[in-house]
Amino acid sequence: MNVLFCASEAAPFAASGGLGDVAGSLPRAIRNRKVACRVVMPLYGDMKQEYREKLTYITNFTVPVGWRNQYCGLFELTHNGVKYYFLDNEYYFKRTGLYGFYDDGERFAFFSRAILEINSAFSQVFSFSEMHFKIQYATKNLTLFYGVRFCSFI
């Protein structure tokens, strides 16, 4: 089994409460049970420099958001045996703090859509936003996503 754990925060990279704590510890526990688990999250501007220096650039692509396409860089870092992917967009995520901005809805719509674009580009069968998935991808009969199951955390 393969698990792609998608979260808006994960300790030690970014955490404001319980979600960050769980997203930072659960993937490691899953890996300890011999299940392949990776994490994807935004690359926030206030990530500690010690982690930022260890990031490896993978690629970049565009993400459709409304009427325009936004840049998205993809970086990775392995921490405590878990591979983390970071989605970079300075317009949305290079800020101090994680939440409480006027455009949080758009920021996390971008994040969800970027995850779907990664799925499409890298042939993985994981997803975060079920409704968005059904609207944008399932109606196109992409066999890549046949049998995908969803689990969302709020």
VOROLO-825742 format. One record per residue: y, x, z of N, C-alpha, C, O in turn. Coordinates in steps of 0.001 Angstrom, whole numbers, plus 500000, padded with zeros to 6 digits. Layout:
YXZYXZYXZYXZ;...
END
This chain:
498829500843500000500000500000500000501239500891500000501254501954500621;502266500448499303503558501126499257504623500197499804504639499006499492;505509500739500617506591499944501207507918500626500891508094501820501134;508835499853500351510213500320500193511046499506501170511243498305500984;511528500164502200512269499521503282513746499610502927514307500705502899;514380498484502658515781498444502238516622497910503389516388496808503887;517595498698503801518418498295504941519840498790504754520069499818504117;520782498065505305522187498472505211522515499606506166523579500217506065;521605499892507094521821500992508031520470501459508552519526500674508643;520385502731508890519173503305509473519562504555510248520189505466509706;519187504588511513519459505770512339518578506925511843517435506673511462;519031508125511829520252508649512430521431508709511459522479509251511810;521289508172510262522313508327509228523480507369509406524635507741509199;523179506146509788524208505136510037523570504037510875522525503498510511;524198503709511991523652502656512844524772502031513666525628502722514218;524740500700513731525726500004514557525052499136515604525721498494516414;523726499119515588523013498289516556521523498274516287520947499255515816;520909497141516596519455497002516516518868497241515142517822497880515026;519517496741514087518990496945512738518873498429512422517851498873511899;519896499187512730519879500618512468518785501333513239518148502251512722;518569500909514478517510501509515292516130501209514715515292502104514605;515895499953514349514600499558513786514384500214512434513310500753512169;515396500173511578515261500766510243515097502277510309514585502888509371;515523502877511401515345504310511560513992504690512131513514505798511886;513358503794512891512089504138513534510863503480512902509794504091512875;510985502266512397509831501558511844509209502273510641507983502353510572;509987502791509698509353503487508561508471504661508990507422504899508390;508881505378510001508060506498510487506760505971511099505696506552510885;506839504886511850505637504287512436504699503780511337503480503906511454;505257503214510290504446502741509165503742503920508501502554503840508186;504469505009508291503871506201507683502755506768508563501766507286508044;502902506677509873501867507162510780500570506370510647499509506830511070;500658505183510061499475504359509812498936504585508404498151503783507899;499353505663507782498879506080506452499283505109505344498552504918504373;500446504507505505501019503636504480502246504347503920503096504813504679;502339504432502607503494505081501982504732504231502230504781503070501826;505721504799502884506941504063503207508156504927502914508239506073503356;509095504368502167510359505024501878511482504065502243511275502856502340;512667504617502442513814503813502864514932503984501851515163505087501356;515625502901501541516829502980500709517969502333501475517812501273502080;519134503002501437520312502512502150521565503040501464521476503946500635;522728502493501794523975503012501223524285504418501733523903504790502843;524973505178500913525478506494501319526901506280501832527855506241501056;527025506142503146528320505882503755529159507149503833528629508253503956;530460506977503760531388508098503792531402508857505101531748510038505126;531031508200506194531075508888507478529709509405507938529479509603509131;528804509620506971527524510262507309527803511673507824528664512373507291;527083512085508848527286513415509416527069514493508357526170514393507521;527899515508508409527852516590507434526501517302507429526055517757506375;525852517406508566524550518086508633523512517396507754522636518062507203;523596516068507614522682515342506732523177515380505290522389515535504357;524482515238505120525065515235503778524716516525503024524481516496501816;524684517647503737524380518929503107522939519017502633522625519842501775;522064518192503169520646518219502800520303517245501677519166517227501206;521262516439501244521006515471500177520705516174498863521310517193498531;519768515614498131519439516095496793519793515007495793519354513864495920;520586515372494804520967514421493755519762514159492857519074515096492450;519505512889492548518406512540491646518951512117490284518603512707489260;519804511097490276520354510586489016521509509645489330521856509432490492;522094509089488281523059508010488457522833506977487369522245507274486329;523296505783487611523135504671486681524246503673486958524999503833487918;524354502657486135525375501639486358524724500373486889523575500055486579;525492499668487693525035498433488315525992497316487915527191497412488179;525485496260487285526355495133486947526804494390488202525983493958489011;528117494248488350528706493497489464529762492585488852530831493039488443;529453491312488797530388490383488166530598490728486707529644490804485933;531837490934486336532196491200484940532244492689484599532592493045483474;531904493559485539532029494994485282530774495736485719529917495191486415;530688496976485299529597497851485713530145498902486665531201499485486419;529421499140487756529844500104488759528890501298488770527681501142488597;529445502478488973528655503695489133527780503583490371528192503018491384;526569504125490283525702504245491449524961505572491348524184505792490419;525204506438492296524462507691492374523261507504493282523310506729494237;522181508217492983520973508132493782520663509515494347520485510478493602;520604509597495661520323510843496369519098510636497245518751509506497587;518443511738497606517306511619498512517348512704499578517977513750499415;516658512418500669516544513350501781515286512969502550515035511786502781;514504513948502942513326513679503767513667514034505210514136515134505505;513419513075506100513733513252507518512556512738508341512145511587508189;512013513586509209510860513219510038509693512678509218509002511753509645;509480513257508045508357512869507205508583511635506359507689511239505612;509748511013506451510058509807505677511092510160504621512086510828504907;510845509702503392511797509938502310512828508810502303512483507630502247;514105509207502361515227508258502323515949508395500991516195509503500515;516284507263500399517115507238499203518472506667499602518556505692500348;519522507287499099520886506855499403521575506441498124521575507178497138;522166505250498142522901504729496995524379505026497191524987504593498169;524945505765496257526320506236496366527255505439495477527021505301494276;528297504924496063529425504360495340530623504463496281530710503729497266;531530505361495978532644505615496887533562504410497047534151504220498111;533692503599496007534539502412496101534042501473497205534842500908497951;532737501313497304532168500390498281531830501031499625531929500366500657;531436502296499639530850502849500856531555504065501445531176504503502531;532546504622500792533253505766501377534383505239502262535560505272501902;533974504752503432534897504158504388534468504564505787533347505030505992;535347504389506730535006504625508123534450503332508692535141502313508707;533226503362509154532577502157509659531655501549508621531710501892507440;530812500646509079529815500048508192530195498657507708529978498319506544;530759497855508597531024496446508297532439496060508716533170496835509332;532789494828508355534070494289508783535170494445507756536349494361508101;534813494671506502535795494822505437535913493523504647534975492727504608;537064493313504021537318492076503292536312491832502164536094490687501770;535705492888501647534806492756500498533339493022500857532567493452500000;532949492776502099531562493024502505530559492272501629529506492814501297;530866491060501261529960490296500392529699491012499079528555491138498645;530764491476498456530623492197497183529919493536497383529095493932496558;530235494229498460529616495533498743528100495408498842527368496223498281;527632494393499552526194494280499755525501493531498622524281493619498479;526265492795497817525719492296496549525455493488495632524420493547494967;526388494436495598526190495669494827524949496406495323524124496841494521;524816496547496630523675497243497214522359496579496797521425497261496376;522286495254496915521070494528496539520770494676495056519624494899494665;521792494553494242521591494681492788521194496106492414520367496299491522;521764497097493073521404498494492803519930498729493093519268499467492365;519411498114494142517991498247494453517149497675493327516144498268492936;517554496525492803516824495941491671516885496845490444515903496964489712;518027497480490216518156498384489083517259499607489251516697500105488275;517125500091490479516199501200490733514784500757490410514032501494489771;514415499565490845513080499039490551512827499038489057511777499484488592;513787498539488315513649498452486865513547499838486241512717500066485361;514387500760486692514428502094486097513230502949486473512766503749485661;512726502796487677511672503684488157510317503008488288509395503584488865;510179501786487757508894501083487718508242500914489077507021501013489195;509033500663490095508482500356491403508421498840491536509178498122490882;507545498372492360507376496928492498507819496454493884507075495776494593;509036496824494248509603496408495518510939495734495232511557495971494194;511371494901496154512667494275495960513274493856497291512583493760498305;514568493610497269515286493236498490515804491817498411515649491052499364;516409491452497316517082490173497213516262489211496362516320489255495133;515499488342497019514589487459496301515306486515495344514897486380494191;516359485868495799517051484922494937517647485639493731517513485170492601;518299486769493964518878487527492857517774487986491903517950487946490685;516657488413492443515519488835491639515058487709490729514875487902489527;514873486533491312514372485408490520515329485038489395514902484714488287;516616485087489686517610484732488673517677485784487572517675485440486390;517735487051487943517988488120486981516748488677486301516833489123485157;515595488665486969514454489401486461513221488551486214512588488696485168;512860487680487123511625486918486986511654486017485760510615485773485147;512822485525485400512927484649484239512734485402482925512593484782481871;512728486722482979512547487531481769511087487910481547510774488673480632;510190487377482385508756487642482270508423489130482270507609489582481465;509030489876483144508730491299483269507436491457484064507403491150485255;506387491927483426505110492091484109505203493115485228504370493134486133;506208493956485163506437494953486207506529494313487583506102494902488577;507090493099487642507326492446488923506294491370489248506500490586490174;505201491316488513504172490322488786503593490526490189503169491631490528;503575489492490987502983489555492303503865490164493382503382490448494478;505154490372493097506039490944494103506206489975495260506393488778495046;506142490479496477506380489683497680507654490176498341508035491335498174;508303489321499075509606489629499635509615489526501150508952488670501737;510361490393501754510623490329503192512067490769503388512417491906503071;512895489894503898514304490199504076514666490207505547514157489393506317;515538491114505942516025491196507311517507490923507328518247491434506487;517944490132508266519374489822508383519858490316509722521035490167510048;
END
